[in-house]
Amino acid sequence: MGEAQIKKRVRRRSIAVQLQEALNSAQELEQAEQSDLSIARMKLVQTRIDCLLTMQARERHDKLRKLADELKAVKAENERLRQERAALSAKPAARPMSEAEIALANYERQNGGS
């Protein structure tokens, strides 16, 4: 009774496949006998091809814009890290103490610092 029906996921055909099918249809109509109906079909196929080309261009543009935004974010992060590195390298870094310096520091700590 309470069983939920699971819809099957349908993969849409890619724009490239649809465009190729439209071009194949146009070639078939070109080779067919000319009539008023075939002229109307040819116009329909041409409109379909135009729509698919527009969709393909929009898809490419969206991908390009997404990559451009990603590149901009990565460049900003890179610049921030460069500035951070410059700030860290501007501070004098404490060099590691030699064994003699460690021994001297321990001696000074034990004897009250003088």
C-alpha positions in Angstrom: 0.0 0.0 0.0 2.6 2.5 1.0 5.2 1.5 -1.5 6.8 4.4 -3.1 7.3 4.1 -6.8 10.8 4.8 -7.8 11.2 6.7 -11.0 13.8 5.4 -13.4 16.5 8.0 -14.1 16.6 8.9 -17.7 19.8 10.2 -19.1 19.3 13.0 -21.5 21.0 12.7 -24.8 23.9 15.0 -25.2 23.6 18.1 -27.4 26.3 16.7 -29.7 24.3 13.5 -30.3 21.1 15.5 -30.9 23.0 17.8 -33.3 24.4 14.8 -35.2 20.9 13.3 -35.5 19.5 16.6 -36.8 22.3 16.7 -39.4 21.6 13.1 -40.4 17.9 14.0 -40.8 18.8 17.0 -42.9 20.9 14.8 -45.2 18.1 12.3 -45.6 15.7 15.1 -46.5 18.1 16.5 -49.0 18.3 13.2 -50.8 14.5 12.7 -50.7 12.0 13.9 -53.3 11.1 17.5 -53.1 7.6 18.4 -52.0 5.8 21.0 -49.9 6.0 18.6 -46.9 9.8 18.0 -47.3 10.4 21.7 -47.6 8.6 22.2 -44.3 10.5 19.4 -42.7 13.8 20.9 -43.9 12.9 24.2 -42.3 12.0 22.3 -39.1 15.3 20.5 -39.2 17.2 23.8 -39.8 15.4 25.4 -36.8 16.3 22.4 -34.7 19.9 22.6 -35.7 20.0 26.3 -35.0 18.5 25.7 -31.5 21.0 22.9 -30.8 23.9 25.1 -31.9 22.8 27.8 -29.6 22.4 25.4 -26.7 25.9 24.0 -27.4 27.4 27.5 -27.4 25.7 28.3 -24.2 27.0 25.1 -22.6 30.5 25.8 -23.7 30.2 29.4 -22.4 29.0 28.2 -19.0 31.9 25.8 -18.7 34.3 28.5 -19.7 32.8 30.9 -17.2 33.0 28.3 -14.4 36.7 27.6 -15.2 37.4 31.4 -15.3 35.9 31.9 -11.9 37.8 28.9 -10.5 41.0 30.3 -12.0 40.3 33.7 -10.5 39.8 32.1 -7.0 43.0 30.1 -7.3 45.0 33.2 -8.4 43.6 35.1 -5.4 44.6 32.3 -3.0 48.0 32.2 -4.6 48.5 35.9 -4.1 47.4 35.6 -0.5 49.9 32.8 0.1 52.7 34.9 -1.5 51.9 37.8 0.7 51.9 35.5 3.7 55.2 34.0 2.7 56.7 37.5 2.3 55.4 38.6 5.7 56.9 35.4 7.3 60.3 35.8 5.5 60.5 39.5 6.5 60.6 38.4 10.2 64.1 37.3 11.4 64.0 33.6 11.8 65.5 32.1 14.9 68.4 29.9 13.9 68.9 26.6 15.6 71.2 26.7 18.5 74.5 24.8 18.4 75.5 22.3 21.1 77.7 24.9 22.7 75.0 27.5 22.8 72.6 24.9 24.3 75.1 24.0 27.0 75.8 27.6 27.8 72.0 28.3 28.1 71.6 25.3 30.4 74.6 26.5 32.5 73.1 30.0 32.8 69.7 28.7 33.8 71.3 26.5 36.5 73.5 29.3 37.9 70.9 32.0 38.0 71.5 33.7 34.7 74.8 35.5 35.1 
